[in-house]
Amino acid sequence: MSFITASITGPCAGCDTDTAISSGSEARCLFDATPYLFIFRYVSLTQGEASGDLSQTELVNLTGAGWYVGMIQHAHLSGTTLTASMGTSDGIAAVVNCDAIGLSNIAPVVWVDIESFGAGSDPIGYAENWAQQVIDGGFRPGLYYGAANPGTYGLTLAQVNELLSSPYFYAAWSGCGAPQGPQKITQGPCVVTMSCPSYSVAIDEDAIPSGDVLNDAFVVAG
């Protein structure tokens, strides 16, 4: 199966999950039984998709069932000190992994996940270097920013606006509890379940607000 990019205009409901959708029947059952049009799945921080992260087989199953699929790279562990050089290596890994699952040459949005970073971090340098690698790899960078766990830090709204006003990021997506600003995707409620008669999956709910448009941001069956 080939893939193409697709756009969504809000209002539209979707979800994100760290759980692999294991078969075509599960993908179809969940799509038919829930109100969600789009689903975000994770790509790995290191080169080579880890078990449980988005594979080409899963992408075929999801798009074949009708899902609009978005890609987000995992965040670092809570408290990790983010550096510009880490942004470079993580961005390269995001490109390698997205290419491996069949997304080269179609240029969807790939999202960085920045949340709960440690003291002394350079989140702007990390984000910009990450984005440059994603752009160089033929994709478009999106910015997911989440709330900080106790004892850690998250992006401020001023930092989000700084990154969105730079030449790097296409759009922002705000996580549960994060500052609300010029985001095109909002998240919440978090840690809920989507289910159908045969399957259930832990998710966070997401929404594209009314009037907002995400152009060619998702992947569908070609």
matplotlib code that plots the C-alpha trace (Angstrom):
import matplotlib.pyplot as plt

x = [0.0, 1.2, 0.5, -0.4, -0.8, -4.2, -5.6, -8.2, -10.4, -11.8, -13.9, -12.5, -11.9, -8.9, -6.5, -3.0, -1.7, 1.6, -0.1, 0.4, -2.8, -1.9, -4.1, -6.3, -9.4, -8.5, -7.9, -11.2, -13.2, -11.9, -12.4, -15.9, -17.0, -15.4, -15.9, -12.2, -11.0, -7.2, -4.7, -1.2, 1.3, 4.9, 8.2, 11.4, 14.0, 16.8, 17.3, 15.3, 11.7, 11.5, 8.9, 5.5, 6.3, 4.8, 5.7, 4.9, 2.5, 0.6, 0.5, -1.0, -3.6, -4.6, -4.8, -6.6, -9.2, -9.8, -7.7, -5.8, -2.4, 0.0, 3.5, 5.1, 8.5, 8.7, 9.8, 12.8, 12.4, 11.2, 14.1, 16.4, 18.6, 17.9, 20.7, 21.0, 23.1, 20.5, 18.0, 20.2, 20.5, 16.8, 15.8, 17.9, 16.4, 12.9, 13.6, 15.3, 12.3, 9.7, 11.5, 11.7, 7.9, 7.3, 6.9, 9.8, 8.9, 5.3, 6.2, 3.7, 4.1, 6.2, 5.9, 8.5, 7.4, 8.9, 7.9, 9.2, 12.8, 15.6, 17.3, 20.0, 18.2, 18.3, 14.8, 14.9, 18.2, 16.9, 13.7, 15.3, 18.1, 15.5, 13.3, 16.2, 17.0, 13.3, 13.1, 16.4, 14.9, 11.9, 9.3, 7.5, 8.1, 5.3, 5.6, 3.9, 4.5, 3.3, 2.9, 5.9, 6.0, 6.9, 10.6, 10.9, 10.3, 8.0, 8.0, 6.5, 3.9, 6.6, 8.9, 6.1, 5.4, 9.1, 9.4, 6.2, 7.4, 10.7, 11.1, 11.1, 7.6, 4.4, 2.0, 1.7, -0.2, -0.8, -0.8, -3.0, -2.3, 0.1, -0.4, -3.0, -1.9, -1.9, -2.1, -3.9, -4.5, -5.6, -5.3, -7.7, -9.0, -5.9, -5.6, -8.9, -9.9, -11.3, -13.0, -15.1, -16.6, -13.4, -10.6, -9.7, -6.8, -5.5, -5.4, -5.4, -8.1, -7.2, -9.2, -8.7, -10.8, -13.4, -12.0, -8.4, -6.9, -3.9, -2.9, -1.3, -0.4, -1.7, -1.1, -3.8, -3.9, -2.9]
y = [0.0, 3.5, 6.6, 10.2, 13.2, 14.5, 17.7, 18.1, 21.1, 21.4, 20.7, 17.2, 14.6, 12.3, 10.6, 9.6, 6.4, 4.7, 1.3, -0.4, -1.3, -4.9, -5.9, -4.7, -6.0, -4.0, -0.8, -1.2, -2.1, 0.9, 3.3, 2.2, 2.3, 5.6, 9.3, 9.7, 10.5, 10.8, 8.9, 9.8, 7.0, 7.3, 6.9, 6.0, 8.3, 6.1, 5.0, 1.8, 1.5, -0.1, -2.8, -1.1, 2.0, 2.7, 0.1, 0.0, -2.9, -0.9, 2.1, 0.0, -1.4, 2.0, 3.8, 0.8, 1.1, 4.7, 6.4, 9.7, 8.9, 11.4, 10.8, 12.0, 11.2, 10.1, 12.6, 12.0, 10.7, 13.2, 15.3, 14.8, 17.8, 18.7, 20.1, 21.4, 18.4, 16.0, 17.8, 17.1, 13.4, 12.9, 14.7, 12.5, 9.4, 10.8, 11.1, 7.6, 6.0, 7.8, 6.9, 3.2, 3.0, 4.4, 8.1, 9.4, 11.9, 12.7, 15.3, 14.9, 16.7, 15.0, 16.2, 16.7, 16.1, 18.5, 18.2, 17.7, 18.5, 19.0, 22.1, 23.6, 22.5, 24.4, 23.6, 26.2, 24.9, 21.4, 22.2, 24.2, 21.7, 18.9, 20.8, 21.5, 17.8, 17.0, 19.8, 18.5, 15.0, 16.2, 16.4, 19.3, 19.9, 20.2, 21.2, 19.3, 20.8, 19.2, 20.2, 19.6, 16.9, 18.1, 19.2, 19.6, 22.3, 22.7, 25.2, 28.6, 30.2, 32.8, 30.0, 28.4, 31.6, 32.1, 28.7, 29.3, 32.6, 31.1, 29.5, 26.0, 24.9, 24.5, 24.3, 23.7, 21.0, 21.7, 18.8, 18.2, 20.9, 22.9, 26.6, 27.4, 29.6, 29.5, 25.7, 24.0, 20.8, 20.6, 17.5, 16.2, 14.5, 12.4, 8.7, 7.5, 4.4, 3.9, 0.6, -1.5, -4.9, -6.8, -4.3, -1.5, 0.9, 3.5, 6.9, 10.7, 12.5, 15.3, 17.8, 20.2, 23.3, 24.7, 26.7, 25.4, 23.6, 21.2, 21.1, 17.8, 17.0, 13.4, 10.2, 8.2, 5.3, 6.4]
z = [0.0, -0.8, 1.4, 0.7, 2.9, 3.9, 5.5, 8.3, 9.1, 12.6, 14.5, 14.5, 17.2, 17.4, 19.9, 20.5, 22.0, 23.0, 22.4, 19.0, 17.1, 16.4, 13.5, 10.7, 12.4, 15.6, 13.6, 11.8, 14.9, 16.8, 13.9, 13.3, 17.0, 18.1, 17.2, 16.3, 12.7, 13.4, 15.6, 16.6, 17.0, 18.2, 16.5, 18.4, 19.8, 18.4, 14.8, 14.2, 15.4, 18.8, 19.6, 20.2, 18.1, 14.7, 12.1, 8.4, 9.0, 11.6, 9.4, 6.6, 9.0, 10.3, 7.0, 5.5, 8.2, 7.4, 10.1, 9.4, 11.0, 12.6, 13.8, 17.0, 18.4, 22.0, 24.6, 26.7, 30.2, 32.8, 34.1, 31.1, 30.3, 26.7, 24.6, 21.0, 20.0, 21.3, 19.1, 16.1, 16.8, 17.7, 14.6, 12.5, 14.2, 13.5, 9.8, 9.6, 11.3, 9.3, 6.1, 7.2, 7.6, 4.1, 4.5, 2.5, -0.3, 0.9, 3.6, 6.4, 9.7, 12.3, 15.8, 18.5, 22.1, 24.6, 28.3, 31.8, 31.0, 33.5, 34.9, 32.6, 29.5, 26.2, 24.9, 22.2, 20.8, 21.1, 19.2, 16.5, 15.8, 15.8, 13.4, 11.0, 10.7, 10.0, 7.4, 5.8, 5.7, 3.7, 6.5, 8.2, 12.0, 14.5, 18.1, 20.9, 24.3, 27.5, 31.1, 33.4, 36.1, 39.6, 39.8, 36.1, 33.5, 30.4, 27.6, 28.6, 26.3, 25.4, 24.3, 22.3, 20.5, 19.9, 18.2, 16.1, 14.9, 13.8, 10.3, 11.8, 13.1, 11.1, 14.1, 17.8, 19.8, 23.5, 26.0, 29.0, 31.5, 29.3, 28.6, 26.0, 23.1, 19.3, 19.1, 16.3, 18.3, 21.9, 24.2, 26.8, 28.6, 29.1, 30.2, 29.0, 27.0, 23.5, 22.9, 20.5, 21.1, 20.8, 21.8, 24.1, 24.0, 26.5, 24.8, 25.3, 23.4, 21.0, 19.0, 16.2, 17.1, 14.8, 11.9, 12.3, 9.4, 9.4, 5.7, 4.5, 8.1, 8.2, 6.3, 4.6, 2.2, -1.3]

ax = plt.figure().add_subplot(projection="3d")
ax.plot(x, y, z, "-o")
ax.set_aspect("equal")
plt.show()
